[in-house]
Amino acid sequence: MKKKSAEQLETEIRRHNELYFQKHQPEISDYEFDRLVERLRTLKPDSPVLREIPSDGARLKESGIKVRHVTPMLSLDKCYQEEDLQDWAEKFSGDLVATPKIDGCAVELRYDGAGRLILGATRGDGMVGEDITLNVRMIEGIPAKISSGPVEIRGEIYMSLSVFQKRKEEGFSNPRNLAAGAIKQKDPNKTKEYELSFFGYDVLGVACATELEKFRQLKAWKIPTVEIIEVPRDDMKSAYDYFLKKREQHDYETDGVVYKANLVSEQQRLNFTAHHPRYAIAYKFQGDSGETILKDVEWSVSRTGTITPVGIVEPVELSGAMVSRVSLHNLGLMKQLGLRRGSKVLMMRRGGVIPKLESVVRAGEGAAIVVPAHCPSCEAPTEVREDFLYCTNTKGCRRTQVAELEHFIKAIECDGFGDKLIAQLYDAGLVQDPADFFSLQQGDLLELDRMGETLAAKLLHNVAEKKKIPLDVFLRALAIRELAKHTSKILAQEFRTLEGVLRVTEEELSAIHTIGPVIAKEVVEGLKRKKGLIERLLKHVAVVGVGSPRPGAEGAETAPLQGRKFLFTGSLETMTRGEAEKKVEALGGEMASGVTKDLDYLVTGAEPGSKVEKAKKLQSKGGKVRVLSEAEWQKMLKLAD
């Protein structure tokens, strides 16, 4: 049988889509349909038909009449760092707008030429949703008729927090889950009983030049909208801070801030990926937040000599845990916020660590916070440089020295040396700088409290295992300001050996993308200050540069993955992504920042996302990238090792 062309496949897939979703008269099985989709994906990975069907060819099977969205109703791309937000905004021109991201259920509303509501549909998989017209007619805020049409309105159905409080006993964990069930009730009158609400956030089919015009049109139709504000490009995080501060005042749940290009012309130019619109992004709140009262401030000394304020607050529950301490960032920000004892503050817990102070809700009437004139660890005088408070005795400050030892041992991942043990070693005079770890003897360790022969032998074995250290890890372990994971990897990749790194000038380093003059100055001067420590360490350890023998290798064997770039996407089954990256780097490979022409291998786990499509698109244009499953990648490692 003659194989079908891409054009024939497109025609056939569209026909079967119509038979399945609109006429409900499928002629082929789901398996056969999926085979057609996969064949088209191979022949023509950028085919628009692939964006018209549920991802991977899977088709909705839940009950209810299906509705195909005329324009894809896709999820938003997400970011969690201001740098990522800035990178996204560089892709278009014009100003931006921001709105709070409502944690509800996205829906599509269609009005006919007479302005009558004729259809309501869920988002579904973004391409096909479910008809809930009778149910949306029961929701306050969704008008049965507007002044003009035809038009499509998109928005969020949600349950207000005040209504949710009355229904918590139904066993739902949050308002969104309860709202999702309410809009699919078979009896529309039951939907009405749930007292759902609606916010509109987009209009299709009306000639609007900007997002702001769309919102004005929604208000003219008397459709409720979320608050929208214009955002300055040079201070985009101000919108995040603004909506985060208002989060506790809302009668609905928000989980971030949605940023959009304001110009519709730019939106049309940017268009969509297979998964999200390129002209919008959600800057997500990163944890549970809550308000409490600042009782006092403690001062913590870091390995760099920076003295950081830590707030002591009235206990508050965040992310399921009671917390009583909050990071106040630095001296400059603490002063800028006007913190006093008794201030009411908004704090957020991110990733299970100590919460961060986000804003001051109400100024306190208590005593002002006194900035210490002496280091709380060594009593040396302090000094203020820009926004930070420093101990002036970093070389003699016990806390600074112990913190530097803690940083080193964690950076090289040497197990067994907890913070209390490191403090004991320092106080006993056994370890005064990182090089001393490699001179420890069993007799030295046995003199410490609660130290037995078995534990001592294990600790010495762990130290011996770290006598070969990858270049980027070695650099990171030196505790130089601005020489963290990102910069150390760049230095290792660019200059290959420790000797090459030590020769680098500020001008050479600042010319590298993402480094810049400030970081370059800190790194170069820091390496000069650490010259003595580096020399002492090199008496005990070998630094493995890129292309040098890898840890554990004998002789001059070169790293088998040298010069090859890898990228991981999706959830790996056998290890974390961080562990996988370390395996690649240990064999001389490099981690890529994205799917680019320089990428050699894209390793896919479960739910890999859009990177696979990008890689296939590169392949179709002659790119060298290969897509590997986790099992294929594991096999490659075994052959390389």
N, C-alpha and C positions, 0 to 999 in steps of 0.2 A: 504494500500500500504506500502510495506517495505521501511523504510527510507534509503536513500543513505549514504554510508560511505564517509569519507573524500576523500579517493582515487578516488571514483566514481565521486564525485563532482569536483575534480581537472580535471579529464579527460573531463567531460562535459563542464566545464567553458572554458577550452582551446579550445574545439571544437567550441563553440559558439563565442568565440573571433575571431577565424579564419573565420567563416562564416560571421561575421559582418564586420570586418576590412579589410580582404583580398579578400574574394569572393563577398562581398556586397550582401549576400543572407541570411539575418537573419531568423531564424525559430521561435524565441520566442520574446515576447515584452521586452522592457527595464525593466518593472516591474518584470517580471518573471526572467530575468537575475539577477537583484538586489537581489531577494529572494535567488537564488542559492549562490551568493557571501556572503550574510549575514549568510547563513547556514554553509558555509565553515569557515567563520570567527569565528563562535561559536565553531565548532568542532576542528578546527586546526588553531589557530590565527597566528602561525608562518609559514603557508604554503607559499612556494615561488610563488605560483600562485597569491596570493593576491598582490604581488609586480609587477605582469605582467599586471595588469589591472588598469585603472584610479581609483583614490581613491574613496572609498565608492561605487564602482560598477558603477559609472556614466560613460557614454560613449559619446565621442565627436559627435556632430551633425552638426558642420559647414561644408560648402561645401568643396570639394577638395578631392583628393586621400589621404588616410591615410597611414602613414608609421609607422610600429612598430620598435622602437629602439632595436637593438640587446642587447645593454647594457643600463640600465636606464640612462636617461639624466635628472638628478634630480637637483633641486635648491640647493643652498649652505646654510648650517647652518650659522647663523649670531651671532656676538657678538658686544658689544659696550664698554666693559671695558677690561683693560689689564689683570685683574685677570681671567676673563673668557677665554681669549686667552691662558694664562699660564696653566689653568686647561685642556684645550683641548690638548695642546702640550705634556702633561704628559702621554698621552695614547699611545704614540709610541716612538720608538728610532730613532736615526739618525738625520741628520740636516734637515733644512726647507728651502723652497724657498718662495718668495713673488712676486706678480705681482699686478699692479693696476687693480681694478675691473671696467671694462668698462660697462657703462650704455647703453647697446644695446640689441640686440635680438639674443639669442643663437641658433645656427644652427648646423646640422650634414651634413658632406660632405662625400660621399662614392666614392672611386676610385677603378676600377677593376684591374685585374692582369696585364693589359698593362699600368696602370697608368692613365686611362681615367676617367674623372668625369662622373659618371653615375647616381648620386642621390644627391639632396639637400633637406633637410627637416627641418622644424621648431621643436623646442623642444616640443611644445604642452603641454600635461600634464605630461611629463617626461617619459611616457611609449609609447605614440602614438603621432606622429606629423603629419604635413601636407606636402605633396610633393610640393616643390617650385624649382625643378631642373631647369626649363627654366629661372626662374628669377635670380637664383644665377649665372648662366652663364653670366649674364649681369653686374656683379659686379667686378670692378677692384680689383685686389689682390687675386681673386679666380682663380687659373689657370685651364684651361680646361684639362691639362695633366701634370702629374708629372713623375719623372724618374722611379718610382717603385710602386708596388701594389701587391695584394689588400690591401687597408688601409682605415681607417676611421679617418677623421680629424674633430675636433670640435672647434668652435670658435664663435666670436661675429660679427654680422653685425651691423654697426652703421652709423650714419650720422655725418660728421665732423661739428664742430661748425661754421666754415667759410661757409659751404654750407647751414647750417640751417639759418644763418643770411639772406641769399637771399630768403628764403622761409617762413619766419615768418608770412608774410601776409596771408598765407593759413589758419591761425587760430589754428595751433598746439601749445601746450604749451611748448613742449620740443622736442629735436631731436629724442629721443627714440620712441615717439608716431608716429612721421612722418616716421621713418625708418620701424616701424612695419607695417604701412599701405603700404609702398612702396614695401616691399618684397612679398606682396600678390596680386599685381596687376594682373588682368586677361591677360593684354597685357604685355609681358616681356619687350618690347621696352619702355614702360612707366616706368618700374622699372629702366632701364638704365638712364632715364632722371633725376632721383633723386640723381645721383652721390654718391651712397653708398660706404662704405669702409668695409674692413674685417680685423680682427685679428684672427690668430689661437692660441689656447692655450692648445690643447690636441691631442694626437695621440693614436689610438687603432689599434692593429694588427701588430705592429712592436716591436721587442724585444729590449726595452730600459730599462736599469736598474734604471735610475733616471729621474726626471722631467727635469733636465738640458739637458740630452741627447735628450729628446723629442723636446726641443726647438731648439737644434742644427740640428735635423732632419728636422724640419719645415723650418728652414732657408735654408737648403740645397735644399729643394724643391722650394725655392724662394717664400715662403708664409709669408706675414707680420706677425710679432708677437709683443706682448706687451713686455715691458722691464721686465726681470726677474732677481732677485738678490738673493744671498744666505743670510740666516738670522741666526745670532748667537742666540743660545737658551737663553743666559743670557741677551739679549737685543733685544727682538723681536719687541718692540715698535719702534725701530730705523727705521725699514722698513716703518711703518705707518707714522712716521714723514718725512721720505725721500719722499714718494710718495705724501703726503699731500702738502709738500712745492712745488713740481713740478706740482701740480694740475692745477694751473692757467696758466702754460706754454703749456699745451696740447691743441690740436685742436679737442679734443673729451671730452665727459663728463665721469668723474669717480665718483663713490660713495662709495669707500672704497678700502681696500687692501685684496687680496686673499692670504691666507697662505696655503701651502700644505706640507705634508710629502714628502721629496725629494726621498726617496727610494720607488720604485714601489713595492718591496716585502712587505713593511710595508703597503702600500695602499691596496694591495690584502688581507693582514691579517685583516685590519680594516673593509674593505668591506663597505656596505651601511646600512642605516636604510631605512624605507619605504619612507622617504622624502628627505634625503640628504646623500652624501658620508661622512663617518666618518673621512676621511683622509684630508679633506679640510674645511676651514672656512673663512667667509668674516668678516673682522674687519671693520665695517661700519663707514664712516664719519658721524658725528652726527648733522650736521646742515649746513647752508649756510656759505660759507667762502668768504672773500674779502680782498683786500689789501688797506691800507691807511697809513697816516703819523702820527707818534706820536708827539703831540704838547707839552704835559706837563705830569706831574705825580702828583696825589693827594695821600694822605696817610689816610687810613681808619682804625679805631681802633675797634677791635672785642671784644666780651664778655670775651675772654681768655686773653686779653691784647696784642694779636698779632697785629702788625701794618702792614697792607697789602698795597702794591702799586697798584693804579688804574690809568690806562693810559687814558689821554684825547686825542682823535684822531680827525682828520678831519672826518666829518660825512660821513658814507658809508651805502648803503642799504644792509641789510642782512635779509633773510627770510621775505621780504616784509616790513621791518621797518627800519627807519633811526636810526643808533646808533652812539654815539659819545664817549662812554666809553668802556674800555676793561680791564678785570682782567689781571694783570701781575703776578699772582700766589703768589710769595713770593720774598723776598729780594735776596736770593741766586740765584734763576733762573734769576731774572732781571739782576744781575751782570754777570752771565754766558753768557747771550745773548748779553751783551755789549750794552744795550740800551742807546741811547742818544736822545735828542730832534732832530727831523727831521728824525729819523729812519723810513724806510718803513717796515711795519709789516703785517703779514698775521694773520687774526683773524677769529674765527669761532663762530657762534651763536648756542648754544646748548639748545634745549627745551624752547626757548623763554626768557631765562634769560640773564644776562649781558654776552657779548661775552668773550671768552678766547683768549689770545694771543698764537698762535701756533708756530710761528717762525719769525725771522727777515729776510726779503728779501734783504734789503740793509742797511748797517750801516749808521747812521746819522752823519752829520757834525756839528750839533748844540752843545749846552752846555751839559756837563755831568749831570746826574741826581744826585742831592744832597740828601744824606740820612739824615733825620732829627735827630738832636741830642736830641730833646725834643719832648715829646708826643704832637701831634696836638690838643688833647682834654684838657689835664690838665697841660701841660708844664713840667711834670716830666721828668727826664733824661731817655733816651732810652738805651737799650743794645741789642747787637747782640748775639744770641745763635744759633749756627749752621747756617741754612739757613734763620732764621727768625729774625725779629726786634720786640722787646717787649717794652711796657711801664713798668717802674719799680714801678709804683704806682697803681697796679691793684685795690686795695681795696679803694683807694681814687679817682680814675679816673672816672669822671662822665660818659663818654661814655661807659666804660667797665661795670659799674654798671647798667646803663640803658639797655645795650645790654643783660646782664644776666637776667634782669627782662623780657625783650621781649622774650628771649629764653624759660623761664619757662612757661609763659602764653601760648605760642604757642605749647609747648610740651604737656601740659595737655589739650589743645584744649578748652580753656575758651574764649568764644566769647565776642566781644564788646570792648576789650582792645586793641586799635590800638597803634602804636608807639608814636604818639603825646600825647595821653592820658597818657601812661605810663611815658613819659618824664615829663608831668605836675605833676603826682603823686610823682615822685622822687624829682623834684625841690621844691615841696610844703612840703617835709619831711614826706609825708603820707606813702610812700612805699619805704623803703630802702633796703629790701631784700625780696625774694619771700614769706616768711611767713607773711609779713605785708598785703598781699592781703586779707588774711582771717580775719583780724582784722578791715577792713574798715567799717565805719558806714555811714549811709545816710547823716548825717550832714557834714562829712568830704568831701564827693563827691560834695555836693551842694555848697561848697565854690569855686569850680573850675569854670573857664570860660565856658560858653555855656553848663552848666550842669543843667538839669531840674529833677524834682522828678521822672518822668516816666523812664527816662534813668538811673538815679541812682538806682532805685528799680530793674530794669532789670539787671544791672551789679552785684548788690549784690546777686540776684537770681542765676546768672550764676556762681558766685564764690561758693555759697552754694552747687550747683550741683556737684562740683569737690572735695567734702570732702572725697570721696572714690576714690583712684587712683590705678590702676593696678601697680604691682611692676616694670615691665619693663618701663612703662611710668614715674613713679616716679624717677627711676634711670637716665633716659635720661634727665629729666627736671633739674637735679642738675648741668648741664653745666660743666661736668668733661671731660677733654680732653680724647679722645679715647673711651668714653662711649656713643656711638651713638646707633642707632636702632639695628644693628646687635649684638653688644656686650651686650647691655642691655637685649635683648631677651634670649641670651645664659645664662646670669647670672640668670635670672628669672627661666628658665627651669631647670638649674643645681642645684640651691640652694634653690628654692621654696619660701623662705620668706626673708624679709628685714634683719632679724636677721642673717640668714644664709649667706647672701651676705656680711654683715658687718664683719663676722668672717673669710672670705676667705683670704688665704695668696697668696703671689705672686707665690709661687711654685704650689699651687693647680690650680690657674687660668691659668698660663702659660702652664700647661699640657693639657689644653683643645684645641682640634683641632680648628684652625683658630684664636686663641688668641695670643699665643706666649709671650715671656718675656717682650718685649717693652710695649705692650698694658697692660699686667698684672701690670707692675710697675706703669704706669700712673693711672690706675683705682684704685689700692689699696691705693696709696698715695693720690689720689684725694678724695676718700671716707673719709680718715682720716682728710683731710683739711676741708671737708664739714660737719664734725661731729656736729658742733654747729648749722648749718643751718638745718640739719636733725632733731635734737632734737627740734628746734623751730617749724618746720613743723609738727612734730608728735603731737604737742599740738592741732593742728587744723584738721589734716587729718588722715584717716586710709589707710594704704597701703595694697592692696589686693594681696596677693601672689598666686602662682599657687596652687590650691587646697583649697584656702581660700574662704570665702564668696565673691561672685562677687559684683561689684558695684550695689547698688539698692536692694540687697538681705537683708533679715532680719535674725538675729540670726546666727546659725552656719551651715546653708545650704551649702553643698559643690557644687562646680561648676559642672553642669551636663555633660559637655563634657570633664571633666578632664581626662588626659591620652590618649585622642584620637588625632590622627594627621590627618590634612587635607591638601589638595593641590588643587589649582584652575588652570584650563586650559581653554583657549578660552575666548571670550568676554561675560561678563555677561550682562543681559538685565536690571535687576532691580537696580543695584548699581555698583560702581567701584570695582575692585579687592581689593583695599586698605580698602574700607568700609566693604567688605565681611570678610576679614581677621580679622578686629577689632571685628566683631560680634562673630567670632569663639573664639577669645582670651578672650572676655568678659565673655564667658560661660565656660572658663577654658580649651578650646581646644588649640592645638599647631599647628603651621604652619610647614609643612615639606619642605625640600629643593629640593626634587625630588621624583620620583617614586621608592621607595625602599621597602624592606620587612617589614619595620616598619610603612608604610603608612596605615592608616585605610580607608580614603575616598578620592577619586578623584572626584571633582565637575566640571562638564563640562558645558561650555557655547557654544556660536557659534564658529565654526571653531576650535575645540579643539586641533588639531595637534597630534603629535606622542605619547604624554603621555598616551592616551587612549589605544593604541596598547601595550605599555609597561605594563600598568596595567593588561590588559587581558592576557598577557604572564605570568605575575606573578600569576594571578588567576589559569591559567592552570597548574602551578607548585605547587598549594596548598597555594598560598599567601592569606592573609586575606583582601587585599584591595577590597573595593566596589566602583563601578563607579556610581555616582549619577548625575541626571540632576539637573539644577538649581532649578526647581520646587520641586523635591524630597528633596533637601537640605533645601529649605525654610520650607518645612513641618517638617523636623527634628528640625529646630530651634524653631518652634512654640511649638513642644512637649517638648523641653528641657527648654524653657523659663518659 
